[in-house]
């Protein structure tokens, strides 16, 4: 198949960015540069792996899960159907967290998934004491593999963050929790619906875990500690109302992603 035929097939399956996906497929199978692909657009690629990938894409399996890896913060992370796919929108959370982490800080990444947030922080801010927590054994196993891949020391805790961290104290907590309202799950794209439900479903209003974090979850922070939470682009007003009524919160600030959508909040206890 030629490049344009791969693009056409992906288009017919409803891929959001068929051009980019076609390049990534060829790059990963043939281990050649994009420049070389562009230089010979009429070259025919005959690997049966291409057809296998296209079959899976026709069934709306995300390309990230097919490849088993994806880039986040400039690092490659292993992923699986047990983990949320790392997204550029989440990088703003990491960038803001870096400004709040001091050397030797105890840092927890709650609902860690692939571990991409916490592990990126450890790679960019070497001297931290990192804990990664997730309710999914499959996700936590991926986080372990990514920590090993990037030679990052971390402690791993399997369990529900609402019950498994009693007595723990951290200087900084980061989290990309599930925040999609249950009723909205059915309307997600076929690819997003292939991602783990545990990482998507935030309850009736999408704020089940976020509400815990900004209320009872504050007990996990040392005094003066910082908490950074990702939320949905349309949840800013609800988040602000919840935070303004909490006397335990000293200050908070909303940050926007590069698409100019409200994306994460920084809370100071």
C-alpha positions as CSV (number, residue, x, y, z in Angstrom):
1,X,0.0,0.0,0.0
2,X,1.2,3.5,-0.8
3,X,1.1,6.3,1.8
4,X,-2.0,7.9,0.2
5,X,-3.8,4.5,0.3
6,X,-3.1,4.1,4.0
7,X,-4.3,7.7,4.6
8,X,-7.5,6.9,2.6
9,X,-8.2,3.8,4.5
10,X,-7.8,5.6,7.8
11,X,-10.1,8.4,6.6
12,X,-12.8,5.8,5.7
13,X,-12.5,4.5,9.3
14,X,-13.1,8.0,10.7
15,X,-9.6,8.6,12.1
16,X,-9.3,12.2,13.4
17,X,-5.8,12.7,11.9
18,X,-5.3,10.1,9.2
19,X,-2.2,11.8,7.8
20,X,-0.3,11.7,11.1
21,X,-1.4,8.1,11.8
22,X,-0.3,6.9,8.4
23,X,3.2,8.4,9.0
24,X,3.4,6.9,12.5
25,X,2.4,3.4,11.2
26,X,5.1,3.4,8.6
27,X,7.7,4.9,10.9
28,X,7.0,2.3,13.6
29,X,7.0,-0.7,11.2
30,X,9.8,0.2,8.9
31,X,11.9,2.3,11.4
32,X,12.5,5.0,8.8
33,X,12.3,8.7,9.1
34,X,9.3,10.9,8.1
35,X,11.7,12.8,5.7
36,X,12.4,9.5,3.9
37,X,8.7,8.7,3.6
38,X,8.0,12.1,2.2
39,X,10.9,11.8,-0.3
40,X,9.4,8.6,-1.8
41,X,5.6,9.1,-1.6
42,X,4.9,6.5,-4.3
43,X,6.8,3.7,-2.5
44,X,4.6,0.7,-1.8
45,X,4.7,-0.8,1.8
46,X,3.9,-4.5,1.8
47,X,4.3,-5.5,5.4
48,X,1.3,-7.6,6.6
49,X,1.6,-5.6,9.9
50,X,0.1,-2.6,8.1
51,X,-3.0,-4.5,7.2
52,X,-3.3,-5.9,10.7
53,X,-3.1,-2.3,12.1
54,X,-5.6,-1.0,9.7
55,X,-8.0,-3.9,10.6
56,X,-7.7,-2.9,14.3
57,X,-8.2,0.8,13.4
58,X,-11.3,-0.1,11.5
59,X,-12.6,-1.5,14.8
60,X,-11.7,1.8,16.4
61,X,-8.9,0.4,18.6
62,X,-6.8,3.5,19.3
63,X,-3.5,3.6,17.4
64,X,-1.7,4.3,20.7
65,X,-2.9,1.0,22.1
66,X,-2.0,-0.8,18.9
67,X,1.5,0.6,19.0
68,X,1.7,0.0,22.8
69,X,3.5,3.3,23.4
70,X,3.0,7.1,23.2
71,X,5.0,10.3,23.8
72,X,4.4,12.6,26.8
73,X,6.5,15.5,27.9
74,X,9.1,14.4,25.3
75,X,9.4,10.9,26.8
76,X,8.1,7.6,25.4
77,X,5.7,5.7,27.7
78,X,4.4,2.2,27.4
79,X,0.6,2.0,27.4
80,X,-2.1,-0.6,27.2
81,X,-5.9,-0.9,27.1
82,X,-5.6,-0.7,31.0
83,X,-4.3,2.9,30.8
84,X,-5.6,6.2,29.7
85,X,-3.7,7.5,26.6
86,X,-1.4,10.3,27.6
87,X,-2.5,13.6,26.0
88,X,-0.8,17.0,25.4
89,X,-3.6,18.7,27.4
90,X,-2.2,17.1,30.5
91,X,1.3,18.4,30.0
92,X,0.3,21.8,31.5
93,X,-0.3,20.0,34.8
94,X,3.2,18.7,34.8
95,X,4.7,22.0,33.9
96,X,2.9,23.8,36.7
97,X,3.7,21.1,39.2
98,X,7.4,21.5,38.4
99,X,7.3,25.0,39.8
100,X,5.9,23.7,43.1
101,X,8.2,20.8,43.8
102,X,11.3,21.4,46.0
103,X,14.2,19.0,46.3
104,X,13.4,16.0,48.4
105,X,9.6,16.6,48.3
106,X,7.2,13.7,48.8
107,X,5.1,13.6,45.6
108,X,2.1,11.4,44.9
109,X,0.5,10.8,41.5
110,X,-3.0,9.6,42.3
111,X,-5.0,7.7,39.6
112,X,-1.6,7.4,38.0
113,X,-2.5,5.1,35.0
114,X,0.7,4.6,32.9
115,X,2.6,6.8,35.4
116,X,3.4,9.4,32.8
117,X,2.7,12.4,35.1
118,X,4.6,11.2,38.1
119,X,7.5,9.7,36.2
120,X,7.9,12.8,34.0
121,X,8.1,14.8,37.2
122,X,10.8,12.5,38.5
123,X,12.7,12.7,35.3
124,X,12.6,16.5,35.2
125,X,13.0,17.0,38.9
126,X,15.4,14.2,39.9
127,X,15.4,14.6,43.7
128,X,11.8,13.6,44.7
129,X,10.2,10.8,46.8
130,X,7.6,9.5,44.3
131,X,4.5,7.4,45.1
132,X,2.2,6.2,42.3
133,X,-1.3,5.0,43.2
134,X,-4.1,3.4,41.1
135,X,-7.1,1.2,41.6
136,X,-6.4,-0.9,38.5
137,X,-3.8,-3.6,38.8
138,X,-3.3,-3.5,35.0
139,X,-2.6,0.2,35.1
140,X,-0.2,0.0,38.0
141,X,1.7,-2.8,36.3
142,X,2.2,-0.4,33.3
143,X,3.4,2.3,35.7
144,X,5.9,-0.2,37.1
145,X,7.1,-1.0,33.6
146,X,7.5,2.7,32.7
147,X,9.3,3.5,36.0
148,X,11.8,0.6,35.2
149,X,12.1,1.8,31.5
150,X,13.0,5.3,32.7
151,X,15.1,4.2,35.7
152,X,12.8,6.0,38.1
153,X,12.6,4.9,41.7
154,X,9.0,4.9,43.0
155,X,6.7,3.3,45.5
156,X,3.5,1.7,44.1
157,X,0.2,1.4,45.9
158,X,-2.7,-0.6,44.5
159,X,-6.1,0.6,45.8
160,X,-8.9,3.2,45.9
161,X,-7.3,6.6,46.7
162,X,-10.3,7.3,49.0
163,X,-9.4,4.5,51.3
164,X,-5.8,3.2,50.7
165,X,-3.8,6.2,51.9
166,X,-4.7,6.6,55.5
167,X,-1.9,8.2,57.5
168,X,0.0,9.2,54.4
169,X,1.4,12.8,54.0
170,X,2.8,14.4,50.9
171,X,4.2,17.8,49.9
172,X,2.7,17.7,46.4
173,X,-0.2,15.7,45.0
174,X,-0.9,15.5,41.3
175,X,-3.8,13.8,39.7
176,X,-5.6,13.3,36.4
177,X,-8.7,11.6,37.8
178,X,-11.7,10.3,35.9
179,X,-13.9,13.3,35.4
180,X,-16.4,12.5,32.6
181,X,-20.1,12.4,33.7
182,X,-21.5,8.9,33.5
183,X,-24.3,10.1,31.1
184,X,-21.7,11.5,28.7
185,X,-19.7,8.3,28.3
186,X,-22.0,6.9,25.6
187,X,-21.5,10.0,23.4
188,X,-17.7,9.8,23.4
189,X,-15.9,8.9,20.2
190,X,-15.5,5.1,19.5
191,X,-11.8,5.4,20.1
192,X,-12.2,7.1,23.6
193,X,-14.7,4.4,24.6
194,X,-12.0,1.8,24.1
195,X,-10.1,3.4,26.9
196,X,-10.6,2.0,30.5
197,X,-14.0,3.0,32.0
198,X,-12.3,3.4,35.4
199,X,-10.2,6.1,34.0
200,X,-13.1,8.0,32.4
201,X,-16.2,7.7,34.5
202,X,-16.3,10.4,37.2
203,X,-19.9,9.7,38.4
204,X,-23.1,11.6,37.9
205,X,-21.6,15.0,37.6
206,X,-18.0,13.9,36.7
207,X,-16.7,15.2,40.1
208,X,-16.8,12.1,42.3
209,X,-13.0,11.8,42.7
210,X,-12.3,15.5,42.3
211,X,-14.7,16.3,45.2
212,X,-12.9,13.8,47.4
213,X,-9.5,15.3,46.5
214,X,-10.5,18.9,47.3
215,X,-12.2,17.9,50.5
216,X,-11.1,14.8,52.4
217,X,-8.0,14.4,50.1
218,X,-6.5,17.6,51.6
219,X,-5.7,15.6,54.7
220,X,-3.1,13.8,52.6
221,X,-1.2,17.1,52.2
222,X,1.3,18.6,54.7
223,X,0.5,22.1,55.8
224,X,1.3,24.5,53.0
225,X,1.3,21.5,50.6
226,X,0.2,21.8,46.9
227,X,-2.4,19.8,45.0
228,X,-2.7,19.9,41.2
229,X,-5.8,18.3,39.6
230,X,-6.8,18.0,35.9
231,X,-10.5,18.6,35.1
232,X,-12.9,18.8,32.1
233,X,-12.9,22.0,30.1
234,X,-16.5,22.7,31.0
235,X,-16.1,22.0,34.8
236,X,-14.4,25.3,35.8
237,X,-17.4,26.9,37.4
238,X,-18.2,23.8,39.5
239,X,-14.6,23.5,40.6
240,X,-14.4,27.1,41.6
241,X,-17.7,26.9,43.6
242,X,-16.4,23.8,45.4
243,X,-13.0,25.4,46.3
244,X,-14.4,28.8,47.4
245,X,-16.5,27.1,50.1
246,X,-13.6,25.1,51.6
247,X,-11.9,26.9,54.5
248,X,-9.0,24.5,54.5
249,X,-7.8,25.9,51.1
250,X,-5.5,28.9,51.5
251,X,-5.5,29.7,47.7
252,X,-6.2,28.2,44.3
253,X,-5.4,29.1,40.7
254,X,-6.9,27.8,37.5
255,X,-4.6,27.1,34.5
256,X,-5.5,26.8,30.8
257,X,-4.1,24.2,28.3
258,X,-2.6,25.2,25.0
259,X,-6.1,25.0,23.4
260,X,-7.0,27.8,25.8
261,X,-9.4,25.6,27.7
262,X,-9.4,25.6,31.6
263,X,-7.6,22.4,32.3
264,X,-6.1,22.1,35.8
265,X,-6.2,23.7,39.2
266,X,-3.4,24.4,41.7
267,X,-4.5,24.3,45.3
268,X,-2.5,25.4,48.4
269,X,-3.5,24.0,51.7
